[in-house]
């Protein structure tokens, strides 16, 4: 992963995929910023997905995550 690549995970407290994704990123030692829509209403207006660089990924998709991190 490029040091310039920022990973943002949009999540909610009840999202199973969000929990799986955060666990996966932690296991891979990939730093990320979590934006929880349950704790900050401002995030509701933003994209509810994972953002890696310019790539937006919906749900838990390890293939797309790895591809985006490799760019």
Backbone bond lengths (Angstrom), bond angles and torsions (degrees), N, CA, C in turn:
res aa  C-N    CA-C-N  psi(-1)  N-CA   C-N-CA  omega(-1)  CA-C   N-CA-C  phi
1 X - - - 1.448 - - 1.512 108.92 -
2 X 1.292 115.22 133.85 1.449 120.64 176.09 1.519 109.53 -65.78
3 X 1.342 116.49 143.36 1.456 118.86 179.06 1.520 110.91 -65.77
4 X 1.331 118.52 -18.16 1.447 122.11 179.61 1.531 112.40 -86.30
5 X 1.332 118.04 -10.35 1.448 121.45 -178.19 1.515 110.10 -77.85
6 X 1.329 115.68 123.21 1.455 121.58 179.16 1.523 108.57 -103.02
7 X 1.322 116.69 133.60 1.452 121.89 178.04 1.523 107.81 -109.85
8 X 1.326 116.18 123.68 1.454 122.20 178.21 1.516 108.18 -121.84
9 X 1.328 116.66 127.60 1.459 122.20 178.14 1.526 108.20 -112.25
10 X 1.325 116.26 117.09 1.455 121.27 173.43 1.522 106.61 -87.82
11 X 1.327 116.26 130.90 1.458 118.90 -172.86 1.520 111.39 -143.78
12 X 1.330 114.12 172.95 1.456 122.04 170.53 1.523 106.84 -140.34
13 X 1.311 116.48 163.79 1.462 120.61 -176.67 1.521 113.10 -67.04
14 X 1.316 117.97 -22.75 1.468 121.27 -175.90 1.527 113.42 -105.94
15 X 1.301 117.90 6.26 1.470 122.16 -175.90 1.532 110.88 -84.91
16 X 1.320 115.94 110.92 1.469 121.15 179.21 1.526 111.45 -64.60
17 X 1.335 116.76 -42.59 1.466 120.31 179.80 1.524 111.14 -63.34
18 X 1.317 116.43 -36.31 1.470 120.47 178.42 1.524 110.55 -61.83
19 X 1.311 116.45 -44.30 1.467 121.19 179.37 1.520 110.42 -62.84
20 X 1.346 116.55 -43.35 1.464 120.43 178.87 1.525 110.65 -63.19
21 X 1.312 115.90 -43.20 1.463 120.25 -179.01 1.522 111.07 -64.08
22 X 1.330 118.21 -45.91 1.463 121.09 179.97 1.519 110.91 -63.02
23 X 1.337 117.38 -38.58 1.460 120.82 176.93 1.523 110.24 -63.85
24 X 1.331 117.32 -44.56 1.463 122.16 179.30 1.529 110.76 -60.03
25 X 1.322 116.81 -48.30 1.460 120.15 -179.44 1.523 111.17 -61.93
26 X 1.328 117.36 -41.66 1.462 120.58 177.39 1.529 111.37 -63.20
27 X 1.333 117.34 -42.58 1.463 121.24 178.56 1.525 111.87 -62.42
28 X 1.327 116.66 -32.38 1.461 121.92 179.53 1.527 112.25 -88.04
29 X 1.330 116.98 3.80 1.475 123.43 -177.83 1.527 111.61 56.11
30 X 1.319 115.57 41.20 1.456 122.00 178.39 1.529 108.16 -102.20
31 X 1.319 115.90 118.12 1.460 120.58 179.68 1.527 109.56 -71.35
32 X 1.334 116.07 142.28 1.450 120.02 178.74 1.520 110.30 -149.65
33 X 1.320 114.44 156.99 1.455 121.24 173.73 1.521 107.26 -102.77
34 X 1.326 117.05 126.57 1.458 120.75 178.06 1.522 109.22 -96.52
35 X 1.334 115.44 132.32 1.457 121.88 175.65 1.526 107.56 -120.49
36 X 1.327 114.71 98.03 1.457 121.95 -174.16 1.526 109.67 -90.09
37 X 1.341 115.88 118.14 1.457 120.50 -177.44 1.525 112.30 -71.59
38 X 1.331 117.64 -16.99 1.462 120.57 177.64 1.519 112.28 -78.81
39 X 1.315 116.74 -22.75 1.464 120.07 -178.40 1.524 113.17 -105.74
40 X 1.340 116.75 -11.44 1.458 120.03 179.90 1.527 108.77 -146.74
41 X 1.320 116.52 105.74 1.466 120.91 -177.57 1.527 113.42 -61.14
42 X 1.308 118.12 -24.29 1.464 121.07 -179.72 1.527 111.47 -61.18
43 X 1.322 117.38 -29.49 1.464 121.06 -178.34 1.529 112.41 -72.75
44 X 1.346 117.48 -19.07 1.459 120.55 179.69 1.523 109.99 -61.56
45 X 1.311 116.79 -35.06 1.459 121.14 -179.44 1.528 112.77 -75.66
46 X 1.331 116.74 -13.55 1.456 120.95 178.12 1.533 109.45 -90.84
47 X 1.288 115.65 170.43 1.459 121.28 178.91 1.513 110.69 -62.80
48 X 1.326 117.14 129.66 1.456 121.72 178.11 1.526 108.85 -95.27
49 X 1.307 115.10 85.08 1.458 122.78 -176.70 1.517 107.54 -164.57
50 X 1.310 115.88 -172.97 1.450 121.37 172.83 1.522 106.92 -101.79
51 X 1.317 116.69 134.86 1.453 121.33 -179.86 1.520 108.30 -119.08
52 X 1.331 116.35 120.87 1.464 122.72 177.04 1.521 106.38 -121.70
53 X 1.311 115.36 108.33 1.460 118.93 -173.89 1.512 109.03 61.56
54 X 1.338 117.52 -119.97 1.459 122.30 178.01 1.533 112.67 -99.06
55 X 1.328 117.62 3.67 1.463 121.73 -175.65 1.529 110.44 -96.95
56 X 1.328 116.47 129.05 1.460 122.04 176.12 1.518 108.60 -105.51
57 X 1.342 116.33 128.98 1.453 121.43 -176.07 1.521 108.50 -124.62
58 X 1.328 115.81 125.80 1.458 120.76 177.05 1.522 109.21 -93.30
59 X 1.329 116.58 134.82 1.458 121.24 176.20 1.520 113.08 72.32
60 X 1.322 114.23 -167.01 1.464 122.53 -177.76 1.525 108.34 -96.08
61 X 1.334 116.96 100.65 1.456 122.16 -176.87 1.533 107.75 -133.03
62 X 1.331 116.22 88.14 1.469 120.79 -174.20 1.526 112.87 -62.00
63 X 1.328 117.64 -31.61 1.462 120.89 179.23 1.534 109.73 -64.18
64 X 1.323 117.54 -48.04 1.464 120.63 179.84 1.522 110.70 -68.51
65 X 1.337 117.46 -33.96 1.468 120.82 178.16 1.519 109.79 -62.75
66 X 1.330 116.81 -50.20 1.470 120.61 -179.40 1.517 111.32 -61.66
67 X 1.330 116.68 -40.99 1.469 121.17 -179.97 1.537 109.60 -63.22
68 X 1.322 117.33 -44.17 1.464 120.85 -179.55 1.526 111.10 -66.54
69 X 1.322 117.44 -37.17 1.458 120.85 179.55 1.528 111.47 -69.58
70 X 1.328 117.08 -28.89 1.460 121.08 -178.33 1.528 112.64 -76.38
71 X 1.318 117.58 -15.85 1.471 120.56 -177.27 1.498 111.11 -74.41
